[in-house]
Amino acid sequence: MTETSVRTVLVLVENTADAALRSPALEALTLARTLGEVVALTLTEPSRQALDQLAEAGVDRVLQADLGDAPREIPVVAAAAVAAAAEHVRAALVLLTSSFVNKEIAAHTAWRTGAGLLIDVTSLADDGGRLVGGKRVFAGTWDTECAITTDVAVATLRPNALAAEPAAAPGAAVVERLPVTAAAPARLELLERVVHEVSADASGVVRPALAEAAIVVAGGRGTAGDFGPVEDLADALGAAIGTTRDAVDEGWIGHDAQVGQTGVTIAPRVYIGAGISGAPHHHGGMQAARTIIAVNTDSEAPLVEISDFAVIGDMHEILPAAAAAIREHRDATALS
Ligand SMILES: Cc1cc2nc3c(=O)[nH]c(=O)nc-3n(C[C@H](O)[C@H](O)[C@H](O)COP(=O)(O)OP(=O)(O)OC[C@H]3O[C@@H](n4cnc5c(N)ncnc54)[C@H](O)[C@@H]3O)c2cc1C
């Protein structure tokens, strides 16, 4: 990039067909604005609400890839659209939110465009025209920085790496159709679509997805199989529910909620681990949390030792008391 040219940043935004944009997409748009001129890309028709949010995020130009009958659920097909859009707008940076599927789309896009690839960054900055991404590695024990040395960069941004903010001035969010020719590779066929069951509270309000939640309340073997207190506190905080492999192996909760080496890696703003010892296999999956709170009967549990705050006691008493106090505080502040 020359000093005078403005970098074009293409941001893939998802879930636009019938829903609002999720927080990770708004965070990616916020970061993208600091790096150049933002163009949003959608693979489906954006909803009115999504377009309003894109306008609020300062986006003038929205590309809607038209893939015809090609199955956009297949990452290699989606990547064909992302690469075509990147070439169409001459993007110097393609930014996606970090999810399993997006990481695969990012890799295919980087291969197609000859771009340098950074996965799971928590920061991206311009360093004399070069993009430098920061990421935590080795189970959150090392902070590293990598510079992209190619003309085009592809990066995926971890949820909760920064706070989403509206732009100083709204954009026009004008939609432009982009026809893309793509097909599933030979011998790869989409056989069925399975809609994932989502976690919801008692009144049916969907809880945030574990991998992208800002707050996670996790319960382990100390729950003794009763996740009621964990759900109670999670719902008071609007948090996702996490757990350990031992609780999953006991059949107390599904594997989708497992945090750790053989589960989901998370980096929420707040992680609350109740009745969890903090074994290395679990620890590796949540160590990047900004604030760690442990609730444990054992003051010497490893999770207590790495926590920012710890409450020593029975989680079956502490969690409901905390949930009640949070609700009471919320009601009081709503009235005043
Ligand atoms: C190859 C491999 C991969 C693995 N992958 C993962 C993984 O991805 N994720 C993962 O989590 N684990 C994983 N494990 C398992 C991991 O090693 C631990 O066994 C597991 O994390 C421990 O779960 P826990 O903390 O719930 O149970 P425990 O280690 O038994 O800890 C229970 C804790 O609860 C406390 N407690 C008990 N009663 C109460 C109470 N009433 N109130 C408050 N505190 C209480 C206890 O003091 C204790 O600290 C893996 C293991 C292997 C071998």
Ligand as a Chemical Component Dictionary entry (heavy atoms), coordinates in Angstrom:
data_LIG
# 
_chem_comp.id                   LIG 
_chem_comp.type                 NON-POLYMER 
_chem_comp.pdbx_formal_charge   0 
_chem_comp.three_letter_code    LIG 
# 
loop_
_chem_comp_atom.comp_id 
_chem_comp_atom.atom_id 
_chem_comp_atom.alt_atom_id 
_chem_comp_atom.type_symbol 
_chem_comp_atom.charge 
_chem_comp_atom.model_Cartn_x 
_chem_comp_atom.model_Cartn_y 
_chem_comp_atom.model_Cartn_z 
_chem_comp_atom.pdbx_ordinal 
LIG C1  C1  C 0 -6.846  -35.953 26.625 1  
LIG C2  C2  C 0 -7.712  -35.203 27.603 2  
LIG C3  C3  C 0 -8.425  -34.111 27.166 3  
LIG C4  C4  C 0 -9.224  -33.398 28.053 4  
LIG N1  N1  N 0 -9.925  -32.321 27.605 5  
LIG C5  C5  C 0 -10.640 -31.579 28.469 6  
LIG C6  C6  C 0 -11.337 -30.404 28.046 7  
LIG O1  O1  O 0 -11.357 -30.038 26.869 8  
LIG N2  N2  N 0 -12.016 -29.698 28.975 9  
LIG C7  C7  C 0 -12.062 -30.054 30.296 10 
LIG O2  O2  O 0 -12.701 -29.355 31.087 11 
LIG N3  N3  N 0 -11.431 -31.169 30.711 12 
LIG C8  C8  C 0 -10.731 -31.933 29.846 13 
LIG N4  N4  N 0 -10.109 -33.065 30.291 14 
LIG C9  C9  C 0 -10.336 -33.485 31.691 15 
LIG C10 C10 C 0 -9.502  -32.698 32.677 16 
LIG O3  O3  O 0 -8.211  -33.259 32.766 17 
LIG C11 C11 C 0 -10.150 -32.714 34.083 18 
LIG O4  O4  O 0 -10.358 -34.046 34.489 19 
LIG C12 C12 C 0 -11.485 -31.959 34.147 20 
LIG O5  O5  O 0 -11.359 -30.676 33.596 21 
LIG C13 C13 C 0 -11.916 -31.828 35.594 22 
LIG O6  O6  O 0 -13.254 -31.406 35.629 23 
LIG P1  P1  P 0 -13.843 -30.683 36.934 24 
LIG O7  O7  O 0 -13.025 -29.490 37.243 25 
LIG O8  O8  O 0 -15.301 -30.506 36.667 26 
LIG O9  O9  O 0 -13.730 -31.800 38.053 27 
LIG P2  P2  P 0 -12.731 -31.954 39.273 28 
LIG O10 O10 O 0 -11.309 -31.890 38.839 29 
LIG O11 O11 O 0 -13.183 -33.167 40.006 30 
LIG O12 O12 O 0 -12.986 -30.654 40.142 31 
LIG C14 C14 C 0 -14.172 -30.396 40.843 32 
LIG C15 C15 C 0 -13.946 -29.136 41.675 33 
LIG O13 O13 O 0 -15.162 -28.786 42.291 34 
LIG C16 C16 C 0 -14.918 -28.346 43.615 35 
LIG N5  N5  N 0 -16.167 -28.535 44.352 36 
LIG C17 C17 C 0 -16.750 -29.704 44.734 37 
LIG N6  N6  N 0 -17.940 -29.464 45.322 38 
LIG C18 C18 C 0 -18.122 -28.111 45.271 39 
LIG C19 C19 C 0 -19.174 -27.252 45.698 40 
LIG N7  N7  N 0 -20.294 -27.744 46.261 41 
LIG N8  N8  N 0 -19.013 -25.925 45.517 42 
LIG C20 C20 C 0 -17.900 -25.422 44.943 43 
LIG N9  N9  N 0 -16.868 -26.193 44.531 44 
LIG C21 C21 C 0 -16.993 -27.524 44.680 45 
LIG C22 C22 C 0 -13.770 -29.209 44.091 46 
LIG O14 O14 O 0 -13.053 -28.583 45.143 47 
LIG C23 C23 C 0 -12.930 -29.299 42.790 48 
LIG O15 O15 O 0 -11.974 -28.249 42.723 49 
LIG C24 C24 C 0 -9.307  -33.802 29.421 50 
LIG C25 C25 C 0 -8.589  -34.915 29.841 51 
LIG C26 C26 C 0 -7.804  -35.616 28.957 52 
LIG C27 C27 C 0 -7.031  -36.804 29.445 53 
# 
loop_
_chem_comp_bond.comp_id 
_chem_comp_bond.atom_id_1 
_chem_comp_bond.atom_id_2 
_chem_comp_bond.value_order 
_chem_comp_bond.pdbx_ordinal 
LIG C1  C2  SING 1  
LIG C2  C3  SING 2  
LIG C2  C26 DOUB 3  
LIG C3  C4  DOUB 4  
LIG C4  N1  SING 5  
LIG C4  C24 SING 6  
LIG N1  C5  DOUB 7  
LIG C5  C6  SING 8  
LIG C5  C8  SING 9  
LIG C6  O1  DOUB 10 
LIG C6  N2  SING 11 
LIG N2  C7  SING 12 
LIG C7  O2  DOUB 13 
LIG C7  N3  SING 14 
LIG N3  C8  DOUB 15 
LIG C8  N4  SING 16 
LIG N4  C9  SING 17 
LIG N4  C24 SING 18 
LIG C9  C10 SING 19 
LIG C10 O3  SING 20 
LIG C10 C11 SING 21 
LIG C11 O4  SING 22 
LIG C11 C12 SING 23 
LIG C12 O5  SING 24 
LIG C12 C13 SING 25 
LIG C13 O6  SING 26 
LIG O6  P1  SING 27 
LIG P1  O7  DOUB 28 
LIG P1  O8  SING 29 
LIG P1  O9  SING 30 
LIG O9  P2  SING 31 
LIG P2  O10 DOUB 32 
LIG P2  O11 SING 33 
LIG P2  O12 SING 34 
LIG O12 C14 SING 35 
LIG C14 C15 SING 36 
LIG C15 O13 SING 37 
LIG C15 C23 SING 38 
LIG O13 C16 SING 39 
LIG C16 N5  SING 40 
LIG C16 C22 SING 41 
LIG N5  C17 SING 42 
LIG N5  C21 SING 43 
LIG C17 N6  DOUB 44 
LIG N6  C18 SING 45 
LIG C18 C19 SING 46 
LIG C18 C21 DOUB 47 
LIG C19 N7  SING 48 
LIG C19 N8  DOUB 49 
LIG N8  C20 SING 50 
LIG C20 N9  DOUB 51 
LIG N9  C21 SING 52 
LIG C22 O14 SING 53 
LIG C22 C23 SING 54 
LIG C23 O15 SING 55 
LIG C24 C25 DOUB 56 
LIG C25 C26 SING 57 
LIG C26 C27 SING 58 
# 
